[in-house]
Amino acid sequence: MRLTVRLFAAFRERAGAGSIEIELPEGATVADLLAQIAASSPALAPMLKSARPVLNQEFALPGEVLKASDEVALLPPVSGGSVISPLLDLLNRHNEDIL
Amino acid sequence: MTENPRFWLTEDVLDAQIVAARVDDPACGAVVTFIGNVRQTNEGRDVHYLEYEAFPGMAEAKMAEIAREIEERWGLSQVAIVHRIGRCAIGEASIIIAVASPHRKEAFEACHYAIDRVKQIVPIWKREVWRDGAVWIGMHA
């Protein structure tokens, strides 16, 4: 299946586009999607660790199985206004809250 | 979308009175509004202006989710949230939250909770533009 992954803010600028197309086998999970993006979009790869995958406008777990009809988005890191370095820590905390 | 939504994004200048009017309720003796303004300096750097980008649809849905959380926690059903998108000048409001409640204590608490939650779950990012550069710095600040 072919999925369109919407990108925002820093991810959109890095990729140079508002979305990317990703080809995945049936039954692929959110984790598979991230791995495929890392392989096919080197510009995004370094930032994926802090990305928050979203399915149909809800934060998604790595194990969730994708459907061709899903609206997929990859959200850049969260931050309370601080710059880059504390970002990963902050994000991990947020992810724990949410996931 | 209704004509007067309680959770919305706009490129226009924000007006606290309009947001407060969306939570108008004769049963409520308190309305607390939070206004987040664009600061002139951040982390020691002079900010030229800010640009906000949202994931439309999801952003409003997450604002509504925060209102549901407030309803569960405080029993308050009158919450309105608006966020600017696009270019925002120094001193302009980037977000306004209004919470109405029969008594003031719950309205203050719920409004504080709402702004903290906006930073956690509402997909809006801020690009800080200086005279000599720019950086995306997260969902909200």
gemmi code that builds the backbone of each chain (N, CA, C; Angstrom):
import gemmi

chains = {
    "A": [
        ("MET", (0.847, -1.198, 0.000), (0.000, 0.000, 0.000), (0.880, 1.245, 0.000)),
        ("ARG", (0.305, 2.308, -0.556), (1.048, 3.553, -0.657), (0.387, 4.585, 0.256)),
        ("LEU", (1.170, 5.112, 1.182), (0.618, 6.071, 2.134), (1.230, 7.449, 1.910)),
        ("THR", (0.404, 8.460, 2.069), (0.901, 9.833, 2.044), (1.083, 10.285, 3.486)),
        ("VAL", (2.302, 10.680, 3.810), (2.594, 11.100, 5.184), (2.732, 12.622, 5.206)),
        ("ARG", (1.842, 13.273, 5.935), (1.891, 14.742, 6.017), (3.006, 15.184, 6.961)),
        ("LEU", (3.634, 16.262, 6.588), (4.755, 16.796, 7.377), (4.474, 18.248, 7.744)),
        ("PHE", (4.984, 18.653, 8.894), (4.759, 20.025, 9.351), (6.056, 20.651, 9.841)),
        ("ALA", (6.057, 21.969, 9.841), (7.098, 22.778, 10.485), (8.497, 22.299, 10.090)),
        ("ALA", (9.328, 21.953, 11.085), (10.725, 21.599, 10.811), (10.830, 20.401, 9.857)),
        ("PHE", (9.914, 19.439, 9.968), (9.959, 18.265, 9.086), (9.639, 18.658, 7.647)),
        ("ARG", (8.655, 19.539, 7.494), (8.273, 19.993, 6.161), (9.456, 20.711, 5.506)),
        ("GLU", (10.126, 21.548, 6.280), (11.272, 22.272, 5.711), (12.414, 21.339, 5.366)),
        ("ARG", (12.690, 20.369, 6.260), (13.760, 19.405, 6.014), (13.509, 18.596, 4.738)),
        ("ALA", (12.257, 18.151, 4.596), (11.917, 17.299, 3.461), (11.721, 18.126, 2.191)),
        ("GLY", (11.516, 19.429, 2.363), (11.261, 20.288, 1.209), (9.897, 20.063, 0.589)),
        ("ALA", (8.964, 19.486, 1.371), (7.617, 19.215, 0.869), (6.671, 19.013, 2.050)),
        ("GLY", (5.404, 19.253, 1.812), (4.394, 19.101, 2.855), (3.986, 17.668, 3.110)),
        ("SER", (4.443, 16.761, 2.228), (4.148, 15.344, 2.453), (5.138, 14.482, 1.670)),
        ("ILE", (5.248, 13.227, 2.104), (6.067, 12.264, 1.366), (5.231, 11.007, 1.129)),
        ("GLU", (5.556, 10.291, 0.064), (4.858, 9.045, -0.253), (5.710, 7.884, 0.230)),
        ("ILE", (5.085, 6.953, 0.939), (5.817, 5.799, 1.471), (5.097, 4.517, 1.065)),
        ("GLU", (5.865, 3.589, 0.512), (5.314, 2.296, 0.093), (5.561, 1.270, 1.200)),
        ("LEU", (4.510, 0.575, 1.626), (4.631, -0.402, 2.708), (3.816, -1.647, 2.378)),
        ("PRO", (4.264, -2.804, 2.864), (3.468, -4.018, 2.660), (2.204, -3.984, 3.522)),
        ("GLU", (1.186, -4.743, 3.113), (-0.020, -4.864, 3.932), (0.377, -5.371, 5.314)),
        ("GLY", (-0.310, -4.879, 6.325), (-0.030, -5.340, 7.686), (1.105, -4.591, 8.364)),
        ("ALA", (1.695, -3.631, 7.662), (2.818, -2.877, 8.243), (2.336, -2.045, 9.437)),
        ("THR", (3.242, -1.857, 10.383), (2.915, -1.094, 11.588), (3.496, 0.320, 11.508)),
        ("VAL", (3.161, 1.103, 12.512), (3.713, 2.450, 12.625), (5.241, 2.387, 12.725)),
        ("ALA", (5.758, 1.410, 13.456), (7.217, 1.253, 13.573), (7.831, 0.955, 12.204)),
        ("ASP", (7.160, 0.119, 11.407), (7.641, -0.169, 10.043), (7.664, 1.109, 9.203)),
        ("LEU", (6.634, 1.917, 9.382), (6.552, 3.178, 8.639), (7.755, 4.069, 8.958)),
        ("LEU", (8.068, 4.179, 10.256), (9.196, 5.022, 10.659), (10.510, 4.484, 10.080)),
        ("ALA", (10.654, 3.172, 10.095), (11.871, 2.559, 9.546), (11.979, 2.850, 8.054)),
        ("GLN", (10.853, 2.786, 7.363), (10.842, 3.034, 5.920), (11.156, 4.501, 5.610)),
        ("ILE", (10.623, 5.394, 6.427), (10.930, 6.819, 6.235), (12.419, 7.071, 6.457)),
        ("ALA", (12.969, 6.433, 7.488), (14.401, 6.596, 7.781), (15.242, 6.149, 6.587)),
        ("ALA", (14.808, 5.060, 5.932), (15.557, 4.523, 4.799), (15.401, 5.380, 3.549)),
        ("SER", (14.195, 5.906, 3.345), (13.936, 6.583, 2.068), (14.082, 8.104, 2.140)),
        ("SER", (14.101, 8.657, 3.342), (14.236, 10.113, 3.476), (15.382, 10.457, 4.418)),
        ("PRO", (16.603, 10.420, 3.915), (17.776, 10.667, 4.761), (17.720, 12.024, 5.477)),
        ("ALA", (17.068, 13.001, 4.855), (16.993, 14.324, 5.479), (16.219, 14.261, 6.788)),
        ("LEU", (15.234, 13.357, 6.849), (14.400, 13.258, 8.051), (14.965, 12.282, 9.075)),
        ("ALA", (15.802, 11.366, 8.624), (16.259, 10.264, 9.477), (16.774, 10.715, 10.849)),
        ("PRO", (17.626, 11.761, 10.912), (18.166, 12.127, 12.229), (17.107, 12.645, 13.199)),
        ("MET", (15.966, 13.066, 12.664), (14.941, 13.679, 13.524), (13.839, 12.695, 13.903)),
        ("LEU", (13.913, 11.472, 13.380), (12.777, 10.558, 13.553), (12.608, 10.076, 14.986)),
        ("LYS", (13.723, 10.024, 15.697), (13.660, 9.534, 17.073), (12.703, 10.382, 17.910)),
        ("SER", (12.643, 11.651, 17.568), (11.810, 12.556, 18.346), (10.468, 12.831, 17.676)),
        ("ALA", (10.188, 12.153, 16.585), (8.932, 12.391, 15.864), (7.761, 11.727, 16.577)),
        ("ARG", (6.594, 12.310, 16.385), (5.384, 11.702, 16.943), (4.470, 11.315, 15.789)),
        ("PRO", (4.358, 10.014, 15.529), (3.475, 9.573, 14.457), (2.009, 9.753, 14.831)),
        ("VAL", (1.218, 10.129, 13.849), (-0.205, 10.379, 14.069), (-1.013, 9.632, 13.011)),
        ("LEU", (-2.028, 8.900, 13.463), (-2.946, 8.212, 12.551), (-4.337, 8.802, 12.737)),
        ("ASN", (-4.908, 9.265, 11.642), (-6.268, 9.802, 11.694), (-6.419, 10.815, 12.832)),
        ("GLN", (-5.424, 11.669, 12.946), (-5.406, 12.787, 13.880), (-5.338, 12.383, 15.347)),
        ("GLU", (-4.868, 11.145, 15.610), (-4.610, 10.716, 16.984), (-3.169, 10.240, 17.090)),
        ("PHE", (-2.498, 10.535, 18.226), (-1.145, 10.037, 18.434), (-1.170, 8.513, 18.387)),
        ("ALA", (-0.205, 7.934, 17.663), (-0.229, 6.497, 17.389), (0.889, 5.773, 18.131)),
        ("LEU", (0.617, 4.519, 18.473), (1.616, 3.655, 19.099), (2.415, 2.940, 18.005)),
        ("PRO", (3.692, 2.584, 18.316), (4.537, 1.936, 17.299), (3.934, 0.637, 16.755)),
        ("GLY", (3.172, -0.064, 17.586), (2.646, -1.366, 17.164), (1.362, -1.308, 16.369)),
        ("GLU", (0.803, -0.126, 16.209), (-0.471, -0.026, 15.491), (-0.317, -0.390, 14.019)),
        ("VAL", (-1.262, -1.155, 13.510), (-1.220, -1.612, 12.121), (-1.871, -0.570, 11.213)),
        ("LEU", (-1.197, -0.296, 10.098), (-1.667, 0.736, 9.179), (-2.634, 0.174, 8.150)),
        ("LYS", (-3.587, 1.014, 7.744), (-4.476, 0.689, 6.640), (-4.253, 1.712, 5.531)),
        ("ALA", (-4.555, 1.293, 4.300), (-4.336, 2.191, 3.163), (-5.155, 3.462, 3.292)),
        ("SER", (-6.282, 3.367, 4.001), (-7.177, 4.526, 4.120), (-6.773, 5.483, 5.244)),
        ("ASP", (-5.757, 5.118, 6.023), (-5.362, 5.965, 7.149), (-4.808, 7.305, 6.683)),
        ("GLU", (-5.162, 8.339, 7.417), (-4.509, 9.631, 7.224), (-3.298, 9.656, 8.161)),
        ("VAL", (-2.114, 9.731, 7.582), (-0.888, 9.603, 8.367), (-0.155, 10.939, 8.406)),
        ("ALA", (0.376, 11.270, 9.586), (1.177, 12.482, 9.715), (2.338, 12.208, 10.658)),
        ("LEU", (3.385, 12.958, 10.453), (4.559, 12.834, 11.308), (4.819, 14.214, 11.914)),
        ("LEU", (4.665, 14.293, 13.234), (4.771, 15.599, 13.886), (6.164, 15.812, 14.460)),
        ("PRO", (6.724, 16.976, 14.237), (8.021, 17.307, 14.820), (7.927, 17.408, 16.345)),
        ("PRO", (9.083, 17.489, 16.977), (9.135, 17.480, 18.435), (8.318, 18.574, 19.096)),
        ("VAL", (7.958, 18.269, 20.297), (7.287, 19.217, 21.165), (8.346, 19.981, 21.935)),
        ("SER", (8.053, 21.212, 22.247), (8.970, 21.954, 23.097), (8.212, 23.029, 23.817)),
        ("GLY", (8.648, 23.304, 25.021), (8.001, 24.372, 25.776), (8.640, 25.701, 25.488)),
        ("GLY", (9.311, 25.825, 24.387), (9.914, 27.100, 24.034), (11.422, 27.071, 24.112)),
        ("SER", (11.996, 26.003, 24.636), (13.445, 25.926, 24.698), (13.988, 25.390, 23.378)),
        ("VAL", (15.252, 25.595, 23.159), (15.824, 25.300, 21.854), (16.546, 23.946, 21.841)),
        ("ILE", (16.348, 23.227, 20.786), (17.005, 21.989, 20.389), (17.486, 21.034, 21.491)),
        ("SER", (18.514, 21.391, 22.284), (19.141, 20.361, 23.119), (18.211, 19.721, 24.161)),
        ("PRO", (17.387, 20.484, 24.884), (16.525, 19.812, 25.857), (15.317, 19.147, 25.203)),
        ("LEU", (15.273, 19.236, 23.887), (14.084, 18.808, 23.158), (13.791, 17.321, 23.314)),
        ("LEU", (14.828, 16.513, 23.215), (14.613, 15.071, 23.259), (14.082, 14.648, 24.617)),
        ("ASP", (14.675, 15.181, 25.677), (14.209, 14.858, 27.026), (12.752, 15.217, 27.204)),
        ("LEU", (12.451, 16.455, 26.794), (11.084, 16.939, 26.898), (10.139, 16.029, 26.149)),
        ("LEU", (10.548, 15.713, 24.944), (9.692, 14.934, 24.075), (9.446, 13.561, 24.648)),
        ("ASN", (10.499, 12.940, 25.155), (10.337, 11.607, 25.714), (9.354, 11.641, 26.869)),
        ("ARG", (9.459, 12.709, 27.654), (8.508, 12.831, 28.765), (7.090, 12.958, 28.241)),
        ("HIS", (6.928, 13.776, 27.207), (5.581, 13.956, 26.650), (5.059, 12.654, 26.083)),
        ("ASN", (5.939, 11.940, 25.414), (5.499, 10.677, 24.817), (5.011, 9.708, 25.885)),
        ("GLU", (5.721, 9.692, 27.011), (5.308, 8.794, 28.081), (3.929, 9.182, 28.601)),
        ("ASP", (3.717, 10.501, 28.658), (2.398, 10.966, 29.091), (1.301, 10.485, 28.168)),
        ("ILE", (1.628, 10.532, 26.898), (0.572, 10.363, 25.909), (0.414, 8.910, 25.478)),
        ("LEU", (1.555, 8.197, 25.380), (1.469, 6.858, 24.791), (1.136, 5.768, 25.800)),
    ],
    "B": [
        ("MET", (-18.521, 22.974, 10.808), (-18.143, 23.950, 11.850), (-19.298, 24.897, 12.129)),
        ("THR", (-19.516, 25.156, 13.393), (-20.572, 26.096, 13.745), (-20.108, 27.520, 13.439)),
        ("GLU", (-21.060, 28.428, 13.490), (-20.741, 29.814, 13.154), (-19.801, 30.434, 14.197)),
        ("ASN", (-19.998, 30.060, 15.457), (-19.146, 30.567, 16.526), (-18.439, 29.428, 17.237)),
        ("PRO", (-17.407, 28.881, 16.618), (-16.731, 27.728, 17.219), (-16.064, 28.130, 18.532)),
        ("ARG", (-15.849, 27.166, 19.394), (-15.158, 27.452, 20.652), (-13.692, 27.025, 20.607)),
        ("PHE", (-13.326, 26.338, 19.524), (-11.927, 25.925, 19.359), (-11.559, 26.230, 17.916)),
        ("TRP", (-10.655, 27.189, 17.732), (-10.377, 27.546, 16.347), (-8.986, 28.136, 16.163)),
        ("LEU", (-8.592, 28.177, 14.888), (-7.320, 28.765, 14.469), (-7.658, 29.964, 13.589)),
        ("THR", (-6.813, 30.960, 13.607), (-7.076, 32.123, 12.756), (-5.784, 32.851, 12.409)),
        ("GLU", (-5.791, 33.491, 11.257), (-4.656, 34.343, 10.881), (-4.884, 35.777, 11.341)),
        ("ASP", (-6.071, 36.039, 11.890), (-6.412, 37.399, 12.301), (-5.909, 37.705, 13.712)),
        ("VAL", (-5.804, 38.980, 14.013), (-5.446, 39.430, 15.368), (-6.507, 38.918, 16.349)),
        ("LEU", (-6.052, 38.439, 17.515), (-6.977, 37.858, 18.491), (-7.601, 38.938, 19.373)),
        ("ASP", (-8.800, 38.627, 19.842), (-9.547, 39.565, 20.682), (-10.105, 38.791, 21.875)),
        ("ALA", (-9.614, 39.111, 23.074), (-10.006, 38.364, 24.274), (-11.505, 38.450, 24.545)),
        ("GLN", (-12.117, 39.580, 24.186), (-13.550, 39.722, 24.448), (-14.374, 38.736, 23.621)),
        ("ILE", (-13.892, 38.501, 22.403), (-14.616, 37.549, 21.552), (-14.513, 36.149, 22.133)),
        ("VAL", (-13.320, 35.803, 22.632), (-13.121, 34.460, 23.200), (-13.950, 34.315, 24.478)),
        ("ALA", (-13.926, 35.332, 25.329), (-14.697, 35.281, 26.580), (-16.198, 35.166, 26.291)),
        ("ALA", (-16.643, 35.824, 25.226), (-18.072, 35.781, 24.887), (-18.518, 34.359, 24.511)),
        ("ARG", (-17.572, 33.563, 24.021), (-17.931, 32.187, 23.612), (-18.214, 31.287, 24.812)),
        ("VAL", (-17.813, 31.706, 26.014), (-18.075, 30.887, 27.207), (-19.134, 31.546, 28.094)),
        ("ASP", (-19.831, 32.518, 27.535), (-20.842, 33.253, 28.288), (-21.909, 32.292, 28.823)),
        ("ASP", (-22.185, 32.391, 30.111), (-23.135, 31.476, 30.740), (-23.675, 32.146, 32.009)),
        ("PRO", (-24.980, 32.349, 32.092), (-25.549, 33.028, 33.273), (-25.299, 32.262, 34.572)),
        ("ALA", (-24.995, 30.964, 34.482), (-24.721, 30.186, 35.690), (-23.312, 30.427, 36.219)),
        ("CYS", (-22.488, 31.123, 35.432), (-21.076, 31.281, 35.784), (-20.784, 32.688, 36.296)),
        ("GLY", (-20.225, 32.740, 37.499), (-19.865, 34.028, 38.076), (-18.423, 34.410, 37.815)),
        ("ALA", (-17.658, 33.503, 37.206), (-16.237, 33.781, 36.950), (-15.878, 33.406, 35.525)),
        ("VAL", (-15.148, 34.290, 34.873), (-14.524, 33.960, 33.590), (-13.050, 34.303, 33.703)),
        ("VAL", (-12.188, 33.299, 33.526), (-10.745, 33.537, 33.525), (-10.265, 33.439, 32.092)),
        ("THR", (-9.538, 34.464, 31.641), (-8.952, 34.395, 30.303), (-7.434, 34.423, 30.427)),
        ("PHE", (-6.797, 33.572, 29.659), (-5.338, 33.594, 29.565), (-4.978, 34.132, 28.189)),
        ("ILE", (-4.059, 35.086, 28.151), (-3.577, 35.623, 26.877), (-2.078, 35.377, 26.798)),
        ("GLY", (-1.652, 34.626, 25.801), (-0.230, 34.414, 25.576), (0.250, 35.365, 24.503)),
        ("ASN", (1.197, 36.230, 24.855), (1.705, 37.224, 23.904), (3.076, 36.859, 23.360)),
        ("VAL", (3.398, 37.385, 22.213), (4.725, 37.190, 21.628), (5.729, 38.078, 22.365)),
        ("ARG", (6.720, 37.416, 22.954), (7.736, 38.129, 23.734), (8.818, 38.702, 22.840)),
        ("GLN", (9.369, 39.835, 23.291), (10.394, 40.499, 22.489), (11.717, 39.740, 22.484)),
        ("THR", (12.025, 39.087, 23.623), (13.275, 38.318, 23.658), (12.980, 36.912, 24.130)),
        ("ASN", (13.717, 35.956, 23.600), (13.604, 34.571, 24.039), (14.994, 33.983, 24.114)),
        ("GLU", (15.339, 33.421, 25.276), (16.655, 32.824, 25.468), (17.755, 33.821, 25.094)),
        ("GLY", (17.549, 35.070, 25.448), (18.574, 36.087, 25.240), (18.675, 36.618, 23.822)),
        ("ARG", (17.799, 36.182, 22.940), (17.870, 36.675, 21.562), (16.704, 37.592, 21.266)),
        ("ASP", (16.956, 38.609, 20.471), (15.891, 39.525, 20.083), (15.039, 38.887, 18.993)),
        ("VAL", (13.782, 38.745, 19.281), (12.857, 38.144, 18.316), (12.361, 39.236, 17.366)),
        ("HIS", (12.403, 38.944, 16.067), (11.908, 39.873, 15.057), (10.391, 39.677, 14.913)),
        ("TYR", (9.984, 38.446, 14.707), (8.562, 38.076, 14.725), (8.474, 36.553, 14.846)),
        ("LEU", (7.269, 36.038, 15.043), (7.064, 34.603, 15.113), (6.124, 34.163, 14.008)),
        ("GLU", (6.288, 32.906, 13.611), (5.352, 32.304, 12.661), (4.825, 31.024, 13.277)),
        ("TYR", (3.519, 30.864, 13.253), (2.919, 29.648, 13.784), (2.360, 28.807, 12.649)),
        ("GLU", (2.586, 27.503, 12.782), (2.034, 26.556, 11.808), (1.261, 25.497, 12.579)),
        ("ALA", (0.084, 25.144, 12.102), (-0.744, 24.157, 12.791), (-1.047, 22.989, 11.875)),
        ("PHE", (-1.440, 21.880, 12.475), (-2.046, 20.764, 11.747), (-3.553, 21.023, 11.862)),
        ("PRO", (-4.143, 21.644, 10.812), (-5.552, 22.029, 10.925), (-6.431, 20.789, 11.081)),
        ("GLY", (-7.469, 20.907, 11.822), (-8.346, 19.755, 12.077), (-7.913, 19.076, 13.355)),
        ("MET", (-6.685, 18.540, 13.362), (-6.204, 17.896, 14.581), (-6.030, 18.925, 15.698)),
        ("ALA", (-5.570, 20.120, 15.348), (-5.336, 21.137, 16.379), (-6.647, 21.478, 17.104)),
        ("GLU", (-7.699, 21.733, 16.341), (-8.982, 22.065, 16.972), (-9.529, 20.862, 17.748)),
        ("ALA", (-9.329, 19.653, 17.202), (-9.814, 18.445, 17.883), (-9.111, 18.255, 19.222)),
        ("LYS", (-7.817, 18.561, 19.257), (-7.078, 18.421, 20.525), (-7.483, 19.505, 21.521)),
        ("MET", (-7.812, 20.698, 21.016), (-8.341, 21.734, 21.917), (-9.648, 21.246, 22.551)),
        ("ALA", (-10.506, 20.634, 21.729), (-11.776, 20.119, 22.237), (-11.537, 18.999, 23.245)),
        ("GLU", (-10.484, 18.212, 23.003), (-10.145, 17.126, 23.941), (-9.759, 17.716, 25.305)),
        ("ILE", (-9.014, 18.820, 25.286), (-8.628, 19.483, 26.544), (-9.889, 19.955, 27.279)),
        ("ALA", (-10.846, 20.470, 26.525), (-12.098, 20.920, 27.148), (-12.838, 19.737, 27.778)),
        ("ARG", (-12.795, 18.570, 27.125), (-13.429, 17.377, 27.714), (-12.715, 16.961, 28.991)),
        ("GLU", (-11.386, 17.069, 28.986), (-10.632, 16.743, 30.202), (-11.016, 17.683, 31.350)),
        ("ILE", (-11.212, 18.950, 31.013), (-11.599, 19.935, 32.034), (-13.001, 19.624, 32.554)),
        ("GLU", (-13.861, 19.203, 31.660), (-15.214, 18.838, 32.085), (-15.176, 17.655, 33.045)),
        ("GLU", (-14.321, 16.665, 32.729), (-14.220, 15.489, 33.608), (-13.638, 15.860, 34.966)),
        ("ARG", (-12.635, 16.738, 34.941), (-11.889, 17.019, 36.160), (-12.576, 18.056, 37.058)),
        ("TRP", (-13.138, 19.081, 36.449), (-13.733, 20.167, 37.239), (-15.247, 20.298, 37.031)),
        ("GLY", (-15.786, 19.523, 36.107), (-17.217, 19.632, 35.836), (-17.598, 20.916, 35.108)),
        ("LEU", (-16.610, 21.552, 34.462), (-16.876, 22.805, 33.750), (-17.049, 22.528, 32.260)),
        ("SER", (-18.077, 23.108, 31.684), (-18.326, 22.837, 30.264), (-18.069, 24.054, 29.384)),
        ("GLN", (-17.657, 25.169, 29.992), (-17.482, 26.393, 29.214), (-16.004, 26.713, 29.019)),
        ("VAL", (-15.464, 26.227, 27.907), (-14.048, 26.450, 27.590), (-13.956, 26.891, 26.130)),
        ("ALA", (-13.160, 27.908, 25.866), (-12.902, 28.324, 24.483), (-11.399, 28.546, 24.312)),
        ("ILE", (-10.881, 28.139, 23.160), (-9.442, 28.282, 22.881), (-9.261, 28.712, 21.432)),
        ("VAL", (-8.467, 29.761, 21.228), (-8.115, 30.175, 19.866), (-6.602, 30.335, 19.786)),
        ("HIS", (-6.045, 29.958, 18.666), (-4.606, 30.116, 18.445), (-4.370, 30.782, 17.099)),
        ("ARG", (-3.445, 31.735, 17.090), (-3.032, 32.378, 15.840), (-2.223, 31.418, 15.000)),
        ("ILE", (-2.329, 31.516, 13.701), (-1.378, 30.877, 12.801), (-0.838, 31.940, 11.854)),
        ("GLY", (0.297, 31.644, 11.246), (0.930, 32.628, 10.379), (1.800, 33.578, 11.186)),
        ("ARG", (2.080, 34.725, 10.568), (3.019, 35.671, 11.176), (2.389, 36.450, 12.329)),
        ("CYS", (3.130, 36.564, 13.409), (2.635, 37.178, 14.627), (3.696, 38.171, 15.123)),
        ("ALA", (3.318, 39.422, 15.307), (4.284, 40.455, 15.693), (4.502, 40.481, 17.199)),
        ("ILE", (5.618, 41.067, 17.613), (5.915, 41.245, 19.037), (4.738, 41.943, 19.723)),
        ("GLY", (4.338, 41.410, 20.875), (3.265, 42.044, 21.641), (1.876, 41.574, 21.263)),
        ("GLU", (1.753, 40.913, 20.116), (0.440, 40.395, 19.734), (0.169, 39.081, 20.456)),
        ("ALA", (-1.113, 38.795, 20.662), (-1.480, 37.535, 21.315), (-1.378, 36.390, 20.314)),
        ("SER", (-0.769, 35.282, 20.766), (-0.722, 34.089, 19.914), (-1.769, 33.072, 20.341)),
        ("ILE", (-2.188, 33.154, 21.598), (-3.232, 32.238, 22.084), (-4.089, 32.941, 23.125)),
        ("ILE", (-5.379, 32.633, 23.094), (-6.271, 33.092, 24.161), (-7.156, 31.924, 24.582)),
        ("ILE", (-7.241, 31.727, 25.887), (-8.087, 30.678, 26.460), (-9.070, 31.361, 27.407)),
        ("ALA", (-10.315, 30.963, 27.347), (-11.304, 31.456, 28.307), (-12.002, 30.270, 28.953)),
        ("VAL", (-12.132, 30.330, 30.263), (-12.851, 29.287, 31.011), (-13.845, 29.977, 31.940)),
        ("ALA", (-15.094, 29.552, 31.876), (-16.111, 30.098, 32.768), (-16.510, 29.041, 33.788)),
        ("SER", (-16.841, 29.531, 34.991), (-17.166, 28.613, 36.069), (-18.077, 29.331, 37.057)),
        ("PRO", (-18.924, 28.592, 37.776), (-19.769, 29.255, 38.776), (-18.936, 30.050, 39.779)),
        ("HIS", (-17.762, 29.508, 40.173), (-16.898, 30.168, 41.151), (-15.468, 30.266, 40.621)),
        ("ARG", (-14.705, 31.250, 41.113), (-13.435, 31.609, 40.471), (-12.342, 30.549, 40.580)),
        ("LYS", (-12.296, 29.823, 41.719), (-11.179, 28.906, 41.949), (-11.041, 27.894, 40.803)),
        ("GLU", (-12.146, 27.269, 40.442), (-12.106, 26.247, 39.402), (-11.733, 26.849, 38.044)),
        ("ALA", (-12.195, 28.062, 37.806), (-11.888, 28.697, 36.516), (-10.393, 28.978, 36.390)),
        ("PHE", (-9.770, 29.462, 37.471), (-8.317, 29.689, 37.457), (-7.576, 28.369, 37.233)),
        ("GLU", (-7.945, 27.359, 38.003), (-7.255, 26.066, 37.903), (-7.388, 25.472, 36.500)),
        ("ALA", (-8.598, 25.505, 35.996), (-8.853, 24.881, 34.699), (-8.146, 25.640, 33.574)),
        ("CYS", (-8.078, 26.959, 33.697), (-7.421, 27.761, 32.664), (-5.911, 27.475, 32.665)),
        ("HIS", (-5.330, 27.357, 33.845), (-3.909, 27.011, 33.976), (-3.651, 25.635, 33.355)),
        ("TYR", (-4.517, 24.693, 33.682), (-4.414, 23.350, 33.119), (-4.490, 23.393, 31.587)),
        ("ALA", (-5.406, 24.202, 31.084), (-5.627, 24.254, 29.635), (-4.373, 24.717, 28.893)),
        ("ILE", (-3.710, 25.767, 29.376), (-2.538, 26.261, 28.640), (-1.398, 25.235, 28.717)),
        ("ASP", (-1.250, 24.566, 29.865), (-0.213, 23.524, 29.951), (-0.491, 22.387, 28.965)),
        ("ARG", (-1.746, 21.996, 28.866), (-2.112, 20.894, 27.969), (-1.973, 21.291, 26.501)),
        ("VAL", (-2.274, 22.549, 26.197), (-2.110, 23.009, 24.811), (-0.676, 22.752, 24.375)),
        ("LYS", (0.278, 23.071, 25.257), (1.687, 22.884, 24.913), (2.035, 21.421, 24.721)),
        ("GLN", (1.288, 20.535, 25.370), (1.610, 19.107, 25.277), (0.983, 18.424, 24.069)),
        ("ILE", (-0.266, 18.731, 23.773), (-0.972, 17.875, 22.794), (-1.524, 18.590, 21.568)),
        ("VAL", (-1.500, 19.908, 21.526), (-2.070, 20.587, 20.348), (-0.967, 20.805, 19.305)),
        ("PRO", (-1.149, 20.240, 18.116), (-0.078, 20.301, 17.108), (0.045, 21.670, 16.441)),
        ("ILE", (0.755, 22.546, 17.133), (1.072, 23.876, 16.609), (2.551, 24.118, 16.877)),
        ("TRP", (3.236, 24.592, 15.851), (4.678, 24.830, 15.982), (4.978, 26.284, 15.755)),
        ("LYS", (6.063, 26.701, 16.404), (6.447, 28.111, 16.375), (7.798, 28.248, 15.696)),
        ("ARG", (7.894, 29.150, 14.755), (9.179, 29.461, 14.134), (9.587, 30.841, 14.597)),
        ("GLU", (10.715, 30.862, 15.289), (11.196, 32.123, 15.829), (12.125, 32.746, 14.801)),
        ("VAL", (11.802, 33.950, 14.391), (12.605, 34.619, 13.363), (13.343, 35.788, 13.995)),
        ("TRP", (14.682, 35.760, 13.859), (15.524, 36.856, 14.329), (15.943, 37.659, 13.114)),
        ("ARG", (16.680, 38.738, 13.366), (17.184, 39.530, 12.229), (18.124, 38.700, 11.380)),
        ("ASP", (18.823, 37.758, 12.037), (19.895, 37.038, 11.337), (19.660, 35.535, 11.262)),
        ("GLY", (18.434, 35.103, 11.363), (18.202, 33.668, 11.253), (16.835, 33.279, 11.806)),
        ("ALA", (16.608, 31.968, 11.862), (15.315, 31.482, 12.340), (15.442, 30.040, 12.775)),
        ("VAL", (14.526, 29.603, 13.654), (14.522, 28.197, 14.056), (13.107, 27.788, 14.456)),
        ("TRP", (12.763, 26.548, 14.112), (11.497, 25.989, 14.593), (11.726, 25.524, 16.020)),
        ("ILE", (10.882, 25.945, 16.946), (11.143, 25.536, 18.313), (9.980, 24.845, 19.002)),
        ("GLY", (9.188, 24.126, 18.274), (8.272, 23.218, 18.959), (6.806, 23.542, 18.783)),
        ("MET", (6.002, 22.761, 19.480), (4.564, 22.832, 19.252), (3.971, 24.156, 19.697)),
        ("HIS", (4.517, 24.710, 20.760), (3.940, 25.955, 21.245), (4.833, 26.529, 22.327)),
        ("ALA", (4.752, 27.795, 22.533), (5.470, 28.404, 23.657), (4.789, 29.691, 24.052)),
    ],
}
model = gemmi.Model(1)
for chain_id, residues in chains.items():
    chain = gemmi.Chain(chain_id)
    for i, (resn, *xyz) in enumerate(residues, 1):
        res = gemmi.Residue()
        res.name, res.seqid = resn, gemmi.SeqId(i, " ")
        for name, pos in zip(("N", "CA", "C"), xyz):
            atom = gemmi.Atom()
            atom.name, atom.element = name, gemmi.Element(name[0])
            atom.pos, atom.b_iso = gemmi.Position(*pos), 0.0
            res.add_atom(atom)
        chain.add_residue(res)
    model.add_chain(chain)
structure = gemmi.Structure()
structure.add_model(model)
structure.setup_entities()
